[in-house]
Amino acid sequence: MIGYPEAPRAWGFTRGMARTVGISLTEAVVEGWLSRGELGCMVEACRTCGQTVKCTDWLASTVKAEALPDFCQNAPAIGSLRG
């Protein structure tokens, strides 16, 4: 199982955002669509983003979405995994 014990909140937000648009980041790494290093960069971008309140609110009210919100720094990277 892929996880980031040094940044659990950021990992949770990053994974949660991806899940709302139908992406499993773990599967993306296993299948070779995303490297572990790229995923680490995404988690770090999330960790340093500063939009925790917006992210928490959006994830709490969104189960499924067509696109991620503009404030998400990982929206382009996650969107590129949609194919």
All heavy atoms as a GROMACS GRO file, in nm:
protein
  615
    1MET      N    1   0.084  -0.119   0.000
    1MET     CA    2   0.000   0.000   0.000
    1MET      C    3   0.088   0.124   0.000
    1MET      O    4   0.183   0.134   0.076
    1MET     CB    5  -0.089  -0.004   0.124
    1MET     CG    6  -0.176   0.116   0.142
    1MET     SD    7  -0.297   0.121   0.011
    1MET     CE    8  -0.383   0.267   0.053
    2ILE      N    9   0.056   0.216  -0.085
    2ILE     CA   10   0.130   0.341  -0.093
    2ILE      C   11   0.072   0.436   0.010
    2ILE      O   12  -0.048   0.449   0.024
    2ILE     CB   13   0.118   0.402  -0.234
    2ILE    CG1   14   0.188   0.311  -0.334
    2ILE    CG2   15   0.175   0.542  -0.237
    2ILE    CD1   16   0.168   0.352  -0.477
    3GLY      N   17   0.160   0.503   0.080
    3GLY     CA   18   0.116   0.600   0.180
    3GLY      C   19   0.230   0.695   0.211
    3GLY      O   20   0.343   0.672   0.171
    4TYR      N   21   0.201   0.800   0.280
    4TYR     CA   22   0.300   0.900   0.315
    4TYR      C   23   0.290   0.929   0.462
    4TYR      O   24   0.224   1.025   0.503
    4TYR     CB   25   0.283   1.025   0.228
    4TYR     CG   26   0.326   0.998   0.087
    4TYR    CD1   27   0.241   0.940  -0.005
    4TYR    CD2   28   0.456   1.022   0.049
    4TYR    CE1   29   0.282   0.909  -0.132
    4TYR    CE2   30   0.501   0.991  -0.078
    4TYR     CZ   31   0.413   0.935  -0.169
    4TYR     OH   32   0.456   0.903  -0.295
    5PRO      N   33   0.357   0.847   0.546
    5PRO     CA   34   0.346   0.865   0.691
    5PRO      C   35   0.399   0.999   0.740
    5PRO      O   36   0.357   1.048   0.844
    5PRO     CB   37   0.426   0.748   0.749
    5PRO     CG   38   0.511   0.698   0.639
    5PRO     CD   39   0.442   0.734   0.511
    6GLU      N   40   0.489   1.061   0.664
    6GLU     CA   41   0.542   1.191   0.704
    6GLU      C   42   0.446   1.305   0.669
    6GLU      O   43   0.461   1.416   0.717
    6GLU     CB   44   0.681   1.216   0.643
    6GLU     CG   45   0.683   1.235   0.493
    6GLU     CD   46   0.670   1.106   0.411
    6GLU    OE1   47   0.666   0.995   0.466
    6GLU    OE2   48   0.662   1.119   0.288
    7ALA      N   49   0.349   1.279   0.586
    7ALA     CA   50   0.252   1.382   0.545
    7ALA      C   51   0.114   1.318   0.526
    7ALA      O   52   0.058   1.320   0.418
    7ALA     CB   53   0.299   1.449   0.416
    8PRO      N   54   0.059   1.260   0.633
    8PRO     CA   55  -0.068   1.186   0.617
    8PRO      C   56  -0.185   1.272   0.572
    8PRO      O   57  -0.269   1.227   0.495
    8PRO     CB   58  -0.092   1.125   0.755
    8PRO     CG   59  -0.012   1.208   0.849
    8PRO     CD   60   0.106   1.258   0.770
    9ARG      N   61  -0.194   1.396   0.620
    9ARG     CA   62  -0.306   1.481   0.579
    9ARG      C   63  -0.296   1.513   0.430
    9ARG      O   64  -0.394   1.504   0.357
    9ARG     CB   65  -0.308   1.611   0.660
    9ARG     CG   66  -0.427   1.699   0.620
    9ARG     CD   67  -0.425   1.834   0.682
    9ARG     NE   68  -0.426   1.828   0.828
    9ARG     CZ   69  -0.437   1.933   0.904
    9ARG    NH1   70  -0.448   2.052   0.851
    9ARG    NH2   71  -0.436   1.921   1.034
   10ALA      N   72  -0.177   1.549   0.385
   10ALA     CA   73  -0.158   1.581   0.244
   10ALA      C   74  -0.184   1.460   0.156
   10ALA      O   75  -0.244   1.471   0.049
   10ALA     CB   76  -0.018   1.635   0.221
   11TRP      N   77  -0.141   1.342   0.200
   11TRP     CA   78  -0.169   1.219   0.125
   11TRP      C   79  -0.319   1.196   0.118
   11TRP      O   80  -0.374   1.165   0.013
   11TRP     CB   81  -0.098   1.101   0.189
   11TRP     CG   82  -0.146   0.967   0.141
   11TRP    CD1   83  -0.199   0.869   0.219
   11TRP    CD2   84  -0.146   0.916   0.008
   11TRP    NE1   85  -0.233   0.760   0.140
   11TRP    CE2   86  -0.202   0.786   0.011
   11TRP    CE3   87  -0.107   0.967  -0.115
   11TRP    CZ2   88  -0.217   0.708  -0.102
   11TRP    CZ3   89  -0.124   0.888  -0.229
   11TRP    CH2   90  -0.178   0.761  -0.222
   12GLY      N   91  -0.388   1.215   0.227
   12GLY     CA   92  -0.533   1.197   0.229
   12GLY      C   93  -0.605   1.294   0.137
   12GLY      O   94  -0.697   1.256   0.065
   13PHE      N   95  -0.563   1.420   0.139
   13PHE     CA   96  -0.624   1.520   0.050
   13PHE      C   97  -0.594   1.487  -0.096
   13PHE      O   98  -0.683   1.494  -0.181
   13PHE     CB   99  -0.574   1.661   0.081
   13PHE     CG  100  -0.630   1.722   0.207
   13PHE    CD1  101  -0.557   1.816   0.277
   13PHE    CD2  102  -0.755   1.689   0.255
   13PHE    CE1  103  -0.607   1.875   0.392
   13PHE    CE2  104  -0.807   1.746   0.370
   13PHE     CZ  105  -0.732   1.840   0.438
   14THR      N  106  -0.471   1.454  -0.127
   14THR     CA  107  -0.433   1.424  -0.265
   14THR      C  108  -0.510   1.303  -0.316
   14THR      O  109  -0.568   1.306  -0.426
   14THR     CB  110  -0.281   1.399  -0.274
   14THR    OG1  111  -0.211   1.511  -0.220
   14THR    CG2  112  -0.237   1.377  -0.417
   15ARG      N  113  -0.514   1.198  -0.237
   15ARG     CA  114  -0.587   1.077  -0.274
   15ARG      C  115  -0.737   1.105  -0.284
   15ARG      O  116  -0.804   1.060  -0.377
   15ARG     CB  117  -0.560   0.968  -0.172
   15ARG     CG  118  -0.625   0.836  -0.206
   15ARG     CD  119  -0.595   0.732  -0.103
   15ARG     NE  120  -0.642   0.780   0.027
   15ARG     CZ  121  -0.618   0.722   0.142
   15ARG    NH1  122  -0.544   0.615   0.146
   15ARG    NH2  123  -0.666   0.770   0.253
   16GLY      N  124  -0.790   1.184  -0.190
   16GLY     CA  125  -0.932   1.217  -0.193
   16GLY      C  126  -0.972   1.296  -0.316
   16GLY      O  127  -1.075   1.270  -0.378
   17MET      N  128  -0.890   1.394  -0.351
   17MET     CA  129  -0.919   1.473  -0.472
   17MET      C  130  -0.921   1.382  -0.594
   17MET      O  131  -1.011   1.392  -0.678
   17MET     CB  132  -0.815   1.584  -0.489
   17MET     CG  133  -0.832   1.699  -0.394
   17MET     SD  134  -0.985   1.790  -0.433
   17MET     CE  135  -0.958   1.938  -0.338
   18ALA      N  136  -0.822   1.295  -0.605
   18ALA     CA  137  -0.817   1.204  -0.720
   18ALA      C  138  -0.939   1.113  -0.724
   18ALA      O  139  -0.998   1.091  -0.830
   18ALA     CB  140  -0.688   1.123  -0.716
   19ARG      N  141  -0.979   1.063  -0.609
   19ARG     CA  142  -1.094   0.972  -0.605
   19ARG      C  143  -1.222   1.039  -0.652
   19ARG      O  144  -1.307   0.974  -0.712
   19ARG     CB  145  -1.114   0.920  -0.463
   19ARG     CG  146  -1.018   0.813  -0.424
   19ARG     CD  147  -1.047   0.763  -0.286
   19ARG     NE  148  -0.958   0.654  -0.251
   19ARG     CZ  149  -0.954   0.599  -0.133
   19ARG    NH1  150  -1.032   0.641  -0.036
   19ARG    NH2  151  -0.870   0.500  -0.109
   20THR      N  152  -1.239   1.169  -0.625
   20THR     CA  153  -1.363   1.236  -0.667
   20THR      C  154  -1.379   1.238  -0.819
   20THR      O  155  -1.490   1.248  -0.868
   20THR     CB  156  -1.374   1.380  -0.614
   20THR    OG1  157  -1.271   1.460  -0.670
   20THR    CG2  158  -1.370   1.384  -0.462
   21VAL      N  159  -1.267   1.230  -0.890
   21VAL     CA  160  -1.274   1.229  -1.037
   21VAL      C  161  -1.246   1.090  -1.094
   21VAL      O  162  -1.219   1.074  -1.212
   21VAL     CB  163  -1.182   1.336  -1.101
   21VAL    CG1  164  -1.230   1.476  -1.068
   21VAL    CG2  165  -1.037   1.316  -1.062
   22GLY      N  166  -1.253   0.989  -1.006
   22GLY     CA  167  -1.244   0.851  -1.052
   22GLY      C  168  -1.104   0.797  -1.072
   22GLY      O  169  -1.086   0.698  -1.144
   23ILE      N  170  -1.005   0.857  -1.009
   23ILE     CA  171  -0.866   0.813  -1.024
   23ILE      C  172  -0.816   0.750  -0.895
   23ILE      O  173  -0.832   0.807  -0.787
   23ILE     CB  174  -0.773   0.933  -1.057
   23ILE    CG1  175  -0.816   1.004  -1.185
   23ILE    CG2  176  -0.627   0.890  -1.062
   23ILE    CD1  177  -0.801   0.922  -1.310
   24SER      N  178  -0.756   0.633  -0.905
   24SER     CA  179  -0.686   0.571  -0.794
   24SER      C  180  -0.538   0.597  -0.814
   24SER      O  181  -0.477   0.545  -0.909
   24SER     CB  182  -0.712   0.420  -0.789
   24SER     OG  183  -0.619   0.359  -0.701
   25LEU      N  184  -0.479   0.677  -0.726
   25LEU     CA  185  -0.337   0.707  -0.739
   25LEU      C  186  -0.251   0.583  -0.717
   25LEU      O  187  -0.148   0.567  -0.783
   25LEU     CB  188  -0.298   0.819  -0.642
   25LEU     CG  189  -0.362   0.954  -0.671
   25LEU    CD1  190  -0.326   1.054  -0.563
   25LEU    CD2  191  -0.322   1.006  -0.809
   26THR      N  192  -0.294   0.496  -0.630
   26THR     CA  193  -0.220   0.372  -0.607
   26THR      C  194  -0.217   0.288  -0.734
   26THR      O  195  -0.111   0.240  -0.775
   26THR     CB  196  -0.284   0.292  -0.492
   26THR    OG1  197  -0.284   0.373  -0.375
   26THR    CG2  198  -0.207   0.164  -0.464
   27GLU      N  199  -0.331   0.273  -0.798
   27GLU     CA  200  -0.336   0.198  -0.924
   27GLU      C  201  -0.254   0.267  -1.032
   27GLU      O  202  -0.188   0.200  -1.112
   27GLU     CB  203  -0.480   0.182  -0.971
   27GLU     CG  204  -0.558   0.081  -0.892
   27GLU     CD  205  -0.700   0.064  -0.942
   27GLU    OE1  206  -0.727   0.094  -1.061
   27GLU    OE2  207  -0.786   0.024  -0.862
   28ALA      N  208  -0.256   0.400  -1.036
   28ALA     CA  209  -0.178   0.473  -1.136
   28ALA      C  210  -0.029   0.444  -1.121
   28ALA      O  211   0.042   0.429  -1.220
   28ALA     CB  212  -0.206   0.623  -1.125
   29VAL      N  213   0.018   0.434  -0.997
   29VAL     CA  214   0.159   0.401  -0.974
   29VAL      C  215   0.186   0.256  -1.012
   29VAL      O  216   0.283   0.226  -1.084
   29VAL     CB  217   0.200   0.429  -0.827
   29VAL    CG1  218   0.339   0.374  -0.797
   29VAL    CG2  219   0.195   0.579  -0.798
   30VAL      N  220   0.102   0.165  -0.966
   30VAL     CA  221   0.122   0.022  -0.994
   30VAL      C  222   0.120  -0.004  -1.145
   30VAL      O  223   0.199  -0.084  -1.196
   30VAL     CB  224   0.014  -0.062  -0.921
   30VAL    CG1  225   0.015  -0.206  -0.968
   30VAL    CG2  226   0.037  -0.056  -0.770
   31GLU      N  227   0.031   0.063  -1.216
   31GLU     CA  228   0.018   0.042  -1.360
   31GLU      C  229   0.119   0.122  -1.443
   31GLU      O  230   0.125   0.109  -1.564
   31GLU     CB  231  -0.124   0.074  -1.404
   31GLU     CG  232  -0.225  -0.024  -1.347
   31GLU     CD  233  -0.368   0.008  -1.383
   31GLU    OE1  234  -0.390   0.096  -1.471
   31GLU    OE2  235  -0.458  -0.053  -1.324
   32GLY      N  236   0.199   0.206  -1.376
   32GLY     CA  237   0.304   0.279  -1.446
   32GLY      C  238   0.264   0.411  -1.509
   32GLY      O  239   0.342   0.471  -1.583
   33TRP      N  240   0.144   0.459  -1.481
   33TRP     CA  241   0.099   0.587  -1.535
   33TRP      C  242   0.155   0.704  -1.456
   33TRP      O  243   0.155   0.818  -1.503
   33TRP     CB  244  -0.054   0.596  -1.535
   33TRP     CG  245  -0.116   0.499  -1.630
   33TRP    CD1  246  -0.173   0.380  -1.598
   33TRP    CD2  247  -0.123   0.510  -1.771
   33TRP    NE1  248  -0.216   0.316  -1.712
   33TRP    CE2  249  -0.187   0.395  -1.821
   33TRP    CE3  250  -0.082   0.607  -1.862
   33TRP    CZ2  251  -0.209   0.375  -1.956
   33TRP    CZ3  252  -0.105   0.587  -1.997
   33TRP    CH2  253  -0.169   0.472  -2.041
   34LEU      N  254   0.201   0.677  -1.335
   34LEU     CA  255   0.252   0.778  -1.244
   34LEU      C  256   0.368   0.716  -1.167
   34LEU      O  257   0.355   0.604  -1.118
   34LEU     CB  258   0.140   0.819  -1.148
   34LEU     CG  259   0.165   0.928  -1.046
   34LEU    CD1  260   0.184   1.062  -1.115
   34LEU    CD2  261   0.048   0.936  -0.948
   35SER      N  262   0.480   0.787  -1.160
   35SER     CA  263   0.592   0.733  -1.083
   35SER      C  264   0.574   0.764  -0.935
   35SER      O  265   0.500   0.857  -0.898
   35SER     CB  266   0.724   0.792  -1.133
   35SER     OG  267   0.739   0.927  -1.089
   36ARG      N  268   0.641   0.689  -0.852
   36ARG     CA  269   0.635   0.715  -0.708
   36ARG      C  270   0.690   0.855  -0.678
   36ARG      O  271   0.638   0.926  -0.592
   36ARG     CB  272   0.714   0.606  -0.634
   36ARG     CG  273   0.718   0.619  -0.485
   36ARG     CD  274   0.585   0.577  -0.422
   36ARG     NE  275   0.582   0.610  -0.282
   36ARG     CZ  276   0.577   0.524  -0.184
   36ARG    NH1  277   0.574   0.396  -0.209
   36ARG    NH2  278   0.573   0.565  -0.060
   37GLY      N  279   0.792   0.897  -0.753
   37GLY     CA  280   0.847   1.032  -0.736
   37GLY      C  281   0.748   1.140  -0.773
   37GLY      O  282   0.738   1.243  -0.705
   38GLU      N  283   0.674   1.120  -0.882
   38GLU     CA  284   0.572   1.216  -0.922
   38GLU      C  285   0.462   1.225  -0.817
   38GLU      O  286   0.415   1.334  -0.785
   38GLU     CB  287   0.512   1.178  -1.058
   38GLU     CG  288   0.608   1.194  -1.173
   38GLU     CD  289   0.560   1.128  -1.301
   38GLU    OE1  290   0.492   1.022  -1.294
   38GLU    OE2  291   0.591   1.182  -1.408
   39LEU      N  292   0.423   1.110  -0.764
   39LEU     CA  293   0.322   1.110  -0.659
   39LEU      C  294   0.374   1.183  -0.536
   39LEU      O  295   0.302   1.261  -0.474
   39LEU     CB  296   0.281   0.967  -0.624
   39LEU     CG  297   0.177   0.951  -0.514
   39LEU    CD1  298   0.050   1.030  -0.547
   39LEU    CD2  299   0.146   0.805  -0.492
   40GLY      N  300   0.500   1.162  -0.502
   40GLY     CA  301   0.561   1.232  -0.390
   40GLY      C  302   0.559   1.383  -0.410
   40GLY      O  303   0.532   1.458  -0.316
   41CYS      N  304   0.584   1.428  -0.531
   41CYS     CA  305   0.578   1.572  -0.562
   41CYS      C  306   0.436   1.625  -0.547
   41CYS      O  307   0.416   1.737  -0.499
   41CYS     CB  308   0.630   1.598  -0.704
   41CYS     SG  309   0.807   1.578  -0.721
   42MET      N  310   0.338   1.546  -0.585
   42MET     CA  311   0.198   1.587  -0.569
   42MET      C  312   0.163   1.600  -0.422
   42MET      O  313   0.099   1.697  -0.381
   42MET     CB  314   0.105   1.487  -0.638
   42MET     CG  315   0.114   1.488  -0.788
   42MET     SD  316   0.028   1.350  -0.867
   42MET     CE  317  -0.141   1.387  -0.824
   43VAL      N  318   0.205   1.504  -0.342
   43VAL     CA  319   0.177   1.509  -0.198
   43VAL      C  320   0.247   1.629  -0.136
   43VAL      O  321   0.189   1.700  -0.054
   43VAL     CB  322   0.218   1.377  -0.128
   43VAL    CG1  323   0.209   1.388   0.022
   43VAL    CG2  324   0.131   1.262  -0.178
   44GLU      N  325   0.369   1.656  -0.177
   44GLU     CA  326   0.442   1.772  -0.123
   44GLU      C  327   0.375   1.903  -0.166
   44GLU      O  328   0.364   1.996  -0.086
   44GLU     CB  329   0.588   1.770  -0.169
   44GLU     CG  330   0.671   1.884  -0.117
   44GLU     CD  331   0.685   1.889   0.034
   44GLU    OE1  332   0.654   1.790   0.105
   44GLU    OE2  333   0.727   1.995   0.084
   45ALA      N  334   0.328   1.911  -0.289
   45ALA     CA  335   0.256   2.031  -0.334
   45ALA      C  336   0.132   2.053  -0.248
   45ALA      O  337   0.100   2.166  -0.209
   45ALA     CB  338   0.218   2.019  -0.482
   46CYS      N  339   0.064   1.946  -0.217
   46CYS     CA  340  -0.055   1.955  -0.133
   46CYS      C  341  -0.017   1.997   0.009
   46CYS      O  342  -0.082   2.082   0.070
   46CYS     CB  343  -0.128   1.821  -0.131
   46CYS     SG  344  -0.278   1.821  -0.033
   47ARG      N  345   0.089   1.941   0.061
   47ARG     CA  346   0.132   1.970   0.198
   47ARG      C  347   0.164   2.118   0.217
   47ARG      O  348   0.137   2.176   0.321
   47ARG     CB  349   0.254   1.886   0.235
   47ARG     CG  350   0.293   1.895   0.382
   47ARG     CD  351   0.421   1.821   0.410
   47ARG     NE  352   0.538   1.886   0.356
   47ARG     CZ  353   0.596   1.995   0.406
   47ARG    NH1  354   0.545   2.054   0.512
   47ARG    NH2  355   0.702   2.047   0.349
   48THR      N  356   0.217   2.182   0.114
   48THR     CA  357   0.259   2.321   0.125
   48THR      C  358   0.159   2.419   0.064
   48THR      O  359   0.186   2.539   0.057
   48THR     CB  360   0.396   2.341   0.057
   48THR    OG1  361   0.387   2.305  -0.081
   48THR    CG2  362   0.503   2.258   0.125
   49CYS      N  363   0.044   2.371   0.023
   49CYS     CA  364  -0.054   2.452  -0.051
   49CYS      C  365  -0.117   2.564   0.030
   49CYS      O  366  -0.136   2.673  -0.020
   49CYS     CB  367  -0.161   2.360  -0.107
   49CYS     SG  368  -0.306   2.442  -0.173
   50GLY      N  369  -0.157   2.538   0.152
   50GLY     CA  370  -0.222   2.642   0.232
   50GLY      C  371  -0.372   2.656   0.211
   50GLY      O  372  -0.433   2.749   0.261
   51GLN      N  373  -0.432   2.564   0.138
   51GLN     CA  374  -0.576   2.569   0.112
   51GLN      C  375  -0.651   2.459   0.189
   51GLN      O  376  -0.754   2.410   0.144
   51GLN     CB  377  -0.603   2.554  -0.038
   51GLN     CG  378  -0.544   2.663  -0.123
   51GLN     CD  379  -0.606   2.798  -0.095
   51GLN    OE1  380  -0.722   2.808  -0.057
   51GLN    NE2  381  -0.528   2.902  -0.112
   52THR      N  382  -0.601   2.424   0.306
   52THR     CA  383  -0.656   2.314   0.383
   52THR      C  384  -0.806   2.330   0.411
   52THR      O  385  -0.882   2.234   0.396
   52THR     CB  386  -0.580   2.299   0.517
   52THR    OG1  387  -0.441   2.280   0.487
   52THR    CG2  388  -0.630   2.182   0.597
   53VAL      N  389  -0.848   2.448   0.448
   53VAL     CA  390  -0.990   2.470   0.479
   53VAL      C  391  -1.076   2.452   0.354
   53VAL      O  392  -1.177   2.381   0.357
   53VAL     CB  393  -1.013   2.609   0.544
   53VAL    CG1  394  -1.161   2.637   0.558
   53VAL    CG2  395  -0.942   2.616   0.678
   54LYS      N  396  -1.035   2.512   0.244
   54LYS     CA  397  -1.111   2.497   0.119
   54LYS      C  398  -1.115   2.350   0.076
   54LYS      O  399  -1.218   2.300   0.032
   54LYS     CB  400  -1.048   2.580   0.007
   54LYS     CG  401  -1.075   2.727   0.017
   54LYS     CD  402  -1.015   2.797  -0.104
   54LYS     CE  403  -1.036   2.946  -0.098
   54LYS     NZ  404  -0.977   3.013  -0.215
   55CYS      N  405  -1.001   2.284   0.087
   55CYS     CA  406  -0.992   2.144   0.046
   55CYS      C  407  -1.083   2.057   0.134
   55CYS      O  408  -1.158   1.974   0.083
   55CYS     CB  409  -0.848   2.097   0.054
   55CYS     SG  410  -0.820   1.934  -0.018
   56THR      N  411  -1.076   2.077   0.263
   56THR     CA  412  -1.158   2.001   0.356
   56THR      C  413  -1.306   2.021   0.325
   56THR      O  414  -1.383   1.925   0.318
   56THR     CB  415  -1.128   2.041   0.502
   56THR    OG1  416  -0.990   2.016   0.528
   56THR    CG2  417  -1.214   1.965   0.600
   57ASP      N  418  -1.347   2.146   0.307
   57ASP     CA  419  -1.487   2.176   0.277
   57ASP      C  420  -1.531   2.113   0.145
   57ASP      O  421  -1.640   2.056   0.135
   57ASP     CB  422  -1.510   2.327   0.273
   57ASP     CG  423  -1.498   2.393   0.409
   57ASP    OD1  424  -1.498   2.322   0.513
   57ASP    OD2  425  -1.487   2.518   0.413
   58TRP      N  426  -1.447   2.124   0.043
   58TRP     CA  427  -1.484   2.071  -0.088
   58TRP      C  428  -1.495   1.919  -0.083
   58TRP      O  429  -1.593   1.861  -0.133
   58TRP     CB  430  -1.381   2.114  -0.194
   58TRP     CG  431  -1.428   2.088  -0.334
   58TRP    CD1  432  -1.509   2.168  -0.409
   58TRP    CD2  433  -1.397   1.974  -0.414
   58TRP    NE1  434  -1.530   2.110  -0.531
   58TRP    CE2  435  -1.462   1.992  -0.537
   58TRP    CE3  436  -1.320   1.861  -0.395
   58TRP    CZ2  437  -1.452   1.899  -0.641
   58TRP    CZ3  438  -1.311   1.768  -0.498
   58TRP    CH2  439  -1.377   1.788  -0.619
   59LEU      N  440  -1.397   1.854  -0.021
   59LEU     CA  441  -1.402   1.707  -0.011
   59LEU      C  442  -1.519   1.659   0.074
   59LEU      O  443  -1.578   1.555   0.046
   59LEU     CB  444  -1.270   1.653   0.044
   59LEU     CG  445  -1.153   1.653  -0.055
   59LEU    CD1  446  -1.023   1.621   0.017
   59LEU    CD2  447  -1.178   1.557  -0.170
   60ALA      N  448  -1.553   1.735   0.177
   60ALA     CA  449  -1.664   1.696   0.264
   60ALA      C  450  -1.799   1.704   0.192
   60ALA      O  451  -1.893   1.634   0.230
   60ALA     CB  452  -1.667   1.784   0.388
   61SER      N  453  -1.807   1.786   0.090
   61SER     CA  454  -1.934   1.805   0.021
   61SER      C  455  -1.936   1.746  -0.120
   61SER      O  456  -2.036   1.760  -0.192
   61SER     CB  457  -1.969   1.954   0.015
   61SER     OG  458  -1.873   2.022  -0.064
   62THR      N  459  -1.829   1.679  -0.161
   62THR     CA  460  -1.820   1.628  -0.298
   62THR      C  461  -1.784   1.480  -0.298
   62THR      O  462  -1.678   1.443  -0.248
   62THR     CB  463  -1.713   1.707  -0.378
   62THR    OG1  464  -1.740   1.847  -0.366
   62THR    CG2  465  -1.712   1.667  -0.523
   63VAL      N  466  -1.870   1.401  -0.356
   63VAL     CA  467  -1.843   1.258  -0.369
   63VAL      C  468  -1.785   1.228  -0.506
   63VAL      O  469  -1.689   1.154  -0.520
   63VAL     CB  470  -1.971   1.175  -0.346
   63VAL    CG1  471  -1.946   1.028  -0.373
   63VAL    CG2  472  -2.023   1.196  -0.206
   64LYS      N  473  -1.843   1.290  -0.607
   64LYS     CA  474  -1.803   1.268  -0.744
   64LYS      C  475  -1.801   1.402  -0.816
   64LYS      O  476  -1.891   1.484  -0.796
   64LYS     CB  477  -1.901   1.172  -0.811
   64LYS     CG  478  -1.852   1.110  -0.936
   64LYS     CD  479  -1.953   1.009  -0.986
   64LYS     CE  480  -1.882   0.876  -1.000
   64LYS     NZ  481  -1.967   0.776  -1.063
   65ALA      N  482  -1.700   1.422  -0.900
   65ALA     CA  483  -1.689   1.548  -0.973
   65ALA      C  484  -1.634   1.523  -1.113
   65ALA      O  485  -1.565   1.424  -1.137
   65ALA     CB  486  -1.598   1.645  -0.898
   66GLU      N  487  -1.665   1.613  -1.202
   66GLU     CA  488  -1.610   1.607  -1.338
   66GLU      C  489  -1.471   1.668  -1.343
   66GLU      O  490  -1.388   1.629  -1.425
   66GLU     CB  491  -1.702   1.681  -1.436
   66GLU     CG  492  -1.832   1.608  -1.462
   66GLU     CD  493  -1.810   1.473  -1.528
   66GLU    OE1  494  -1.730   1.464  -1.622
   66GLU    OE2  495  -1.872   1.376  -1.482
   67ALA      N  496  -1.446   1.765  -1.256
   67ALA     CA  497  -1.316   1.832  -1.252
   67ALA      C  498  -1.288   1.877  -1.110
   67ALA      O  499  -1.379   1.892  -1.029
   67ALA     CB  500  -1.317   1.953  -1.345
   68LEU      N  501  -1.162   1.899  -1.082
   68LEU     CA  502  -1.122   1.947  -0.950
   68LEU      C  503  -1.132   2.098  -0.943
   68LEU      O  504  -1.127   2.166  -1.046
   68LEU     CB  505  -0.978   1.902  -0.920
   68LEU     CG  506  -0.961   1.750  -0.908
   68LEU    CD1  507  -0.815   1.714  -0.886
   68LEU    CD2  508  -1.046   1.694  -0.797
   69PRO      N  509  -1.146   2.153  -0.825
   69PRO     CA  510  -1.158   2.298  -0.811
   69PRO      C  511  -1.029   2.370  -0.851
   69PRO      O  512  -0.920   2.313  -0.845
   69PRO     CB  513  -1.188   2.317  -0.662
   69PRO     CG  514  -1.139   2.194  -0.595
   69PRO     CD  515  -1.152   2.084  -0.696
   70ASP      N  516  -1.045   2.495  -0.891
   70ASP     CA  517  -0.931   2.575  -0.937
   70ASP      C  518  -0.823   2.593  -0.832
   70ASP      O  519  -0.707   2.609  -0.865
   70ASP     CB  520  -0.978   2.713  -0.984
   70ASP     CG  521  -1.060   2.706  -1.111
   70ASP    OD1  522  -1.048   2.606  -1.185
   70ASP    OD2  523  -1.138   2.800  -1.136
   71PHE      N  524  -0.860   2.591  -0.704
   71PHE     CA  525  -0.761   2.612  -0.600
   71PHE      C  526  -0.667   2.492  -0.580
   71PHE      O  527  -0.564   2.503  -0.516
   71PHE     CB  528  -0.826   2.650  -0.466
   71PHE     CG  529  -0.908   2.541  -0.403
   71PHE    CD1  530  -0.850   2.438  -0.332
   71PHE    CD2  531  -1.047   2.542  -0.417
   71PHE    CE1  532  -0.927   2.337  -0.275
   71PHE    CE2  533  -1.124   2.443  -0.359
   71PHE     CZ  534  -1.064   2.339  -0.288
   72CYS      N  535  -0.700   2.377  -0.636
   72CYS     CA  536  -0.618   2.257  -0.619
   72CYS      C  537  -0.495   2.262  -0.709
   72CYS      O  538  -0.506   2.258  -0.831
   72CYS     CB  539  -0.700   2.131  -0.649
   72CYS     SG  540  -0.604   1.978  -0.626
   73GLN      N  541  -0.379   2.267  -0.646
   73GLN     CA  542  -0.254   2.271  -0.722
   73GLN      C  543  -0.228   2.143  -0.800
   73GLN      O  544  -0.153   2.143  -0.897
   73GLN     CB  545  -0.136   2.296  -0.627
   73GLN     CG  546  -0.136   2.434  -0.567
   73GLN     CD  547  -0.013   2.457  -0.481
   73GLN    OE1  548   0.093   2.400  -0.503
   73GLN    NE2  549  -0.027   2.543  -0.382
   74ASN      N  550  -0.290   2.033  -0.757
   74ASN     CA  551  -0.270   1.906  -0.825
   74ASN      C  552  -0.374   1.878  -0.932
   74ASN      O  553  -0.369   1.772  -0.997
   74ASN     CB  554  -0.270   1.792  -0.722
   74ASN     CG  555  -0.142   1.788  -0.644
   74ASN    OD1  556  -0.034   1.804  -0.699
   74ASN    ND2  557  -0.153   1.769  -0.514
   75ALA      N  558  -0.464   1.970  -0.956
   75ALA     CA  559  -0.568   1.948  -1.057
   75ALA      C  560  -0.511   1.913  -1.194
   75ALA      O  561  -0.558   1.818  -1.257
   75ALA     CB  562  -0.662   2.068  -1.064
   76PRO      N  563  -0.410   1.983  -1.244
   76PRO     CA  564  -0.357   1.947  -1.376
   76PRO      C  565  -0.297   1.806  -1.380
   76PRO      O  566  -0.321   1.730  -1.473
   76PRO     CB  567  -0.250   2.053  -1.404
   76PRO     CG  568  -0.288   2.170  -1.318
   76PRO     CD  569  -0.349   2.109  -1.195
   77ALA      N  570  -0.220   1.771  -1.277
   77ALA     CA  571  -0.156   1.639  -1.274
   77ALA      C  572  -0.260   1.528  -1.262
   77ALA      O  573  -0.252   1.426  -1.332
   77ALA     CB  574  -0.057   1.632  -1.158
   78ILE      N  575  -0.357   1.547  -1.175
   78ILE     CA  576  -0.462   1.446  -1.159
   78ILE      C  577  -0.547   1.439  -1.284
   78ILE      O  578  -0.580   1.330  -1.332
   78ILE     CB  579  -0.547   1.475  -1.034
   78ILE    CG1  580  -0.462   1.455  -0.907
   78ILE    CG2  581  -0.672   1.386  -1.030
   78ILE    CD1  582  -0.527   1.502  -0.779
   79GLY      N  583  -0.579   1.553  -1.342
   79GLY     CA  584  -0.656   1.555  -1.465
   79GLY      C  585  -0.587   1.484  -1.580
   79GLY      O  586  -0.653   1.418  -1.662
   80SER      N  587  -0.455   1.490  -1.585
   80SER     CA  588  -0.382   1.423  -1.692
   80SER      C  589  -0.389   1.271  -1.682
   80SER      O  590  -0.366   1.202  -1.780
   80SER     CB  591  -0.236   1.469  -1.694
   80SER     OG  592  -0.164   1.413  -1.585
   81LEU      N  593  -0.422   1.220  -1.564
   81LEU     CA  594  -0.434   1.075  -1.546
   81LEU      C  595  -0.568   1.021  -1.592
   81LEU      O  596  -0.586   0.900  -1.601
   81LEU     CB  597  -0.413   1.039  -1.398
   81LEU     CG  598  -0.275   1.068  -1.342
   81LEU    CD1  599  -0.274   1.050  -1.192
   81LEU    CD2  600  -0.171   0.978  -1.409
   82ARG      N  601  -0.660   1.110  -1.622
   82ARG     CA  602  -0.794   1.066  -1.664
   82ARG      C  603  -0.795   1.010  -1.806
   82ARG      O  604  -0.889   0.947  -1.847
   82ARG     CB  605  -0.893   1.183  -1.654
   82ARG     CG  606  -0.919   1.219  -1.509
   82ARG     CD  607  -1.021   1.324  -1.496
   82ARG     NE  608  -1.152   1.261  -1.505
   82ARG     CZ  609  -1.265   1.328  -1.504
   82ARG    NH1  610  -1.263   1.460  -1.500
   82ARG    NH2  611  -1.379   1.266  -1.509
   83GLY      N  612  -0.691   1.037  -1.882
   83GLY     CA  613  -0.683   0.979  -2.016
   83GLY      C  614  -0.731   1.063  -2.119
   83GLY      O  615  -0.773   1.119  -2.191
   0.00000   0.00000   0.00000
